[in-house]
Amino acid sequence: MSQNLKSIFIDGEAGTTGLGIRDRLAALPEVAVKSIDPDKRKDPAARKEMMAAVDLVVLCLPDEAAKESVALADELGADAPKIVDAATAHRIAPGWVYGFAELEPGQAGKIANANRVANPGCYPTGAIALLRPLVDAGMIPHDYPVTVNAVSGYSGGGKSMIEDFETGVAPAFELYGLGLRHKHLPELQAYARLTRRPIFVPSVGNFRQGMLVSVPLHLDTLPARPGVADLHHTLAERYAGSTYVSVISQDGSGGKIEPEALNDTNKLELRVFGQDDLGQAVLVARLDNLGKGASGAAVQNIRLMLGLPEG
């Protein structure tokens, strides 16, 4: 093996995101993924020993287990590896860098220089990508009453949801999170720079992966009274030159968009649909909930943190 090979341990590699990250890392000749014996996956001493032996650890664990893993790494002091938390525990935690490289100019550099990076949630990736540039530009006020609607493939719900859909137990489509306390809301609000808590209505459909996130806007309620072209231009300017994020012009599709076109990629597409004469617009993000919404983004962050080519 090369002397410069980077070593990675995926703590929780048996889950959907862990397996996705492992598959993507297998295509990188610059890294070697190390695995712990299955019977020692919950052994703190064995996990700590593995952490001391690698350059970077990816956490694909429930929140409490992820916090326990970070505590184990902290005990290693200067020998602690870099960490990417691919779950929810540290997304707004002090001392952690948010792992959406396109969040703002300079964010990729912050990730590259960080020891602790929190991978974004799938829904917030789309919503923040749409909202943050418009908030930064003053087109959407910080206290604007934002509503976010989204639909995801069932793979985002974990093993039990996957089994329900694939065995025909689950319905064809359902809204959920109607208690308005979805776990993705804190990061969505924080990194979109909204002072008013958004209303977020997620849903799941009977397709394995893929995602659409949409934000409706009444243009006459926005201070600058922007037109559809103004919204498009602001987004296009923000993501110009981006490898993974594209802002797509309306293409005569008749106002339709389906969620699966970017599956198995790390791409994120943004669109502005609307009619100036009606004073209405809908911002739409399309991504793979398992790609740019999970394992794809994690590998993008791993590349940055280990100084590997963007790919």
C-alpha positions in Angstrom: 0.0 0.0 0.0 1.1 3.6 -0.6 2.7 5.4 2.3 0.4 8.3 1.7 -2.8 6.3 1.9 -5.4 7.8 4.2 -7.2 5.5 6.6 -10.9 5.8 7.5 -13.1 4.1 10.1 -16.9 4.2 9.6 -18.4 3.8 13.1 -21.8 2.4 12.2 -21.0 1.1 8.7 -23.9 -1.3 8.6 -26.6 1.3 8.2 -27.9 2.8 4.9 -25.7 5.9 5.1 -22.6 3.9 6.3 -22.9 1.4 3.5 -23.4 4.3 1.0 -20.2 6.0 2.2 -18.3 2.8 2.2 -19.3 2.1 -1.5 -18.3 5.6 -2.5 -15.0 5.4 -0.7 -14.2 2.1 -2.4 -13.8 4.1 -5.6 -11.1 6.3 -4.2 -7.6 4.9 -4.6 -6.2 7.4 -2.0 -8.1 5.9 1.0 -8.3 2.6 2.9 -11.4 1.8 4.9 -10.7 -0.1 8.1 -13.4 -2.1 9.8 -13.8 -3.4 13.3 -14.7 -7.0 14.1 -18.5 -7.2 14.1 -18.5 -8.6 17.7 -16.6 -5.5 18.9 -18.7 -2.8 17.2 -20.1 -1.8 20.6 -16.8 -2.3 22.5 -15.6 1.2 23.6 -12.0 0.0 24.0 -11.9 -1.6 20.6 -13.5 1.5 18.9 -11.0 3.8 20.7 -8.1 1.7 19.5 -9.4 1.8 16.0 -9.9 5.6 16.2 -6.2 6.0 17.3 -5.1 4.1 14.2 -6.9 6.1 11.5 -6.8 9.6 10.0 -10.6 10.1 10.0 -13.7 8.6 11.6 -17.2 8.8 10.0 -20.0 8.5 12.5 -23.2 6.9 11.2 -24.9 6.4 14.6 -27.9 7.5 16.6 -27.3 10.8 18.4 -26.3 9.5 21.8 -24.0 6.9 20.4 -22.4 9.5 18.2 -21.8 11.7 21.3 -20.2 8.7 23.0 -17.9 8.2 20.0 -16.8 11.8 20.1 -16.0 11.5 23.8 -13.9 8.4 23.1 -12.0 10.4 20.4 -11.5 13.3 22.8 -9.7 10.9 25.2 -7.0 10.5 22.6 -6.0 14.1 22.8 -3.5 15.0 20.1 -3.9 11.5 18.6 -7.6 12.0 17.9 -8.7 11.5 14.3 -10.7 14.0 12.3 -14.4 13.3 12.5 -17.4 13.6 10.1 -20.7 13.1 11.9 -23.1 11.9 9.2 -26.0 11.9 11.6 -27.9 14.6 13.4 -26.1 15.0 16.8 -23.7 17.8 16.0 -25.2 19.9 13.2 -25.7 23.0 15.3 -23.2 22.1 18.0 -20.5 24.7 19.0 -17.0 23.8 17.6 -18.4 21.9 14.6 -18.2 23.1 11.0 -21.4 22.6 9.0 -20.5 20.3 6.1 -22.4 22.0 3.2 -19.4 23.1 1.2 -21.5 25.4 -1.0 -23.1 27.2 2.0 -21.2 30.4 1.4 -17.9 31.5 -0.1 -15.1 30.1 2.0 -17.1 27.3 3.5 -15.2 24.6 1.7 -12.0 26.0 3.2 -13.5 25.9 6.6 -14.3 22.2 6.1 -10.8 21.5 4.8 -9.3 23.0 7.9 -11.7 21.5 10.4 -11.2 18.5 12.7 -15.0 18.1 13.4 -17.5 18.4 10.6 -21.3 17.8 10.8 -22.8 16.4 7.6 -26.1 18.2 6.7 -29.5 16.6 6.6 -31.0 15.8 3.2 -34.0 18.2 3.4 -31.9 21.1 4.8 -29.4 20.7 2.0 -32.0 21.6 -0.6 -33.8 24.2 1.5 -30.7 26.0 2.6 -29.2 26.0 -0.9 -32.4 27.8 -2.1 -32.9 30.2 0.8 -29.4 31.3 2.0 -28.3 33.2 -1.1 -31.6 35.1 -1.1 -31.5 35.9 2.6 -27.8 37.0 2.2 -28.9 39.3 -0.7 -31.7 40.8 1.3 -34.4 39.5 -1.0 -35.9 37.3 1.7 -35.9 39.0 5.2 -34.5 37.0 8.1 -37.9 37.0 9.8 -39.9 36.0 6.7 -42.5 33.3 7.3 -41.0 30.6 5.2 -42.7 27.4 4.3 -40.8 24.4 3.0 -42.4 21.4 1.4 -40.5 18.3 0.4 -40.9 14.7 -0.7 -38.2 12.0 -0.4 -37.7 8.4 -1.4 -38.3 5.9 1.3 -34.7 5.0 1.8 -34.2 8.1 3.9 -36.4 6.5 6.6 -34.1 3.7 7.6 -34.5 0.0 7.7 -38.0 -0.2 9.0 -39.4 2.2 6.5 -37.5 0.5 3.6 -39.0 -2.8 4.7 -42.5 -1.4 4.9 -42.4 0.1 1.4 -40.7 -2.9 -0.2 -43.1 -5.4 1.3 -46.2 -3.3 0.4 -47.2 -2.4 4.0 -46.6 1.3 3.6 -49.0 3.6 1.7 -48.1 5.0 -1.7 -47.5 8.5 -0.2 -47.8 10.1 3.1 -47.1 13.4 4.9 -45.3 13.2 8.2 -43.6 15.4 10.7 -47.0 17.2 11.2 -46.1 17.8 14.9 -43.9 20.6 13.3 -40.8 19.4 15.3 -38.9 17.6 12.6 -35.2 17.0 13.6 -34.0 18.9 10.6 -35.6 22.2 11.5 -32.9 23.6 13.8 -30.2 23.4 11.2 -32.5 24.6 8.4 -33.4 27.7 10.4 -29.8 28.3 11.6 -28.0 28.0 8.3 -30.6 29.7 6.2 -30.2 32.6 8.7 -33.9 32.7 9.5 -35.0 34.3 12.8 -38.6 33.0 12.4 -39.0 29.2 12.7 -40.0 27.9 9.2 -43.0 25.6 8.7 -41.6 22.4 7.3 -43.9 19.7 5.8 -42.0 16.6 4.7 -43.4 13.6 2.9 -42.4 10.2 1.6 -43.3 8.5 -1.7 -43.2 5.0 -3.0 -39.8 5.3 -4.7 -36.5 4.3 -3.2 -34.4 7.4 -3.5 -34.5 11.0 -4.9 -35.9 14.2 -3.4 -37.6 17.5 -4.2 -37.6 20.4 -1.8 -39.8 23.4 -2.6 -40.3 26.9 -1.1 -43.4 28.9 -2.3 -43.1 32.7 -2.4 -45.6 35.6 -2.8 -43.3 38.1 -4.4 -45.3 41.1 -3.3 -44.6 40.2 0.3 -40.8 40.5 -0.2 -39.4 44.0 0.4 -37.6 44.4 -2.9 -40.5 43.0 -4.9 -38.1 40.8 -6.9 -39.2 39.2 -10.2 -38.6 35.5 -11.1 -35.5 36.5 -13.1 -34.1 38.3 -10.1 -34.4 35.2 -7.9 -32.8 33.1 -10.6 -30.0 35.5 -11.2 -29.1 35.7 -7.4 -29.0 31.9 -7.2 -27.0 31.5 -10.4 -24.5 34.1 -9.3 -24.0 32.5 -5.9 -23.3 29.0 -7.4 -21.4 30.0 -10.5 -18.5 27.7 -11.0 -19.7 25.1 -8.5 -18.9 21.5 -9.2 -22.0 20.0 -7.7 -24.7 22.7 -7.5 -26.4 23.9 -10.7 -29.0 26.6 -11.2 -31.2 25.5 -14.1 -33.3 27.9 -16.2 -37.0 27.1 -16.9 -36.9 24.7 -19.9 -40.4 24.6 -21.2 -41.1 21.4 -19.2 -44.7 22.6 -18.6 -44.0 23.2 -14.9 -43.2 19.6 -14.0 -40.2 18.0 -12.2 -39.6 14.5 -10.9 -37.4 13.5 -8.0 -35.2 10.7 -9.3 -33.1 12.2 -12.1 -30.0 12.8 -9.9 -30.0 9.5 -8.1 -26.5 8.0 -7.5 -24.9 11.4 -7.9 -23.6 14.1 -5.6 -25.4 16.8 -7.7 -27.9 19.4 -6.6 -30.1 21.3 -9.0 -31.9 24.5 -8.2 -34.8 26.0 -10.2 -37.1 29.0 -9.9 -40.6 28.5 -11.3 -43.0 31.4 -11.3 -45.1 34.1 -13.0 -44.4 37.7 -12.6 -47.9 38.8 -13.5 -49.2 36.6 -10.7 -46.6 37.7 -8.3 -45.8 34.1 -7.3 -42.8 31.9 -7.5 -41.7 28.4 -6.3 -38.1 27.6 -5.6 -37.3 24.0 -6.2 -34.2 21.9 -5.3 -33.7 18.4 -6.6 -31.1 15.9 -5.2 -30.5 12.3 -4.2 -31.3 12.0 -0.6 -28.6 9.3 -0.4 -26.2 11.3 -2.5 -25.8 15.0 -1.9 -28.3 14.5 0.9 -26.1 11.9 2.8 -23.2 9.8 1.7 -22.2 11.9 -1.3 -21.9 15.0 0.8 -20.0 13.0 3.4 -17.4 11.8 0.9 -17.2 15.4 -0.5 -16.3 16.5 3.1 -13.9 13.7 3.6 -12.0 14.7 0.4 -11.8 18.2 1.7 -10.6 17.3 5.2 -8.0 14.8 3.9 -6.7 17.1 1.2 -7.8 14.9 -1.7 -8.9 16.0 -5.2 -12.5 17.2 -5.4 -13.4 14.5 -7.9 
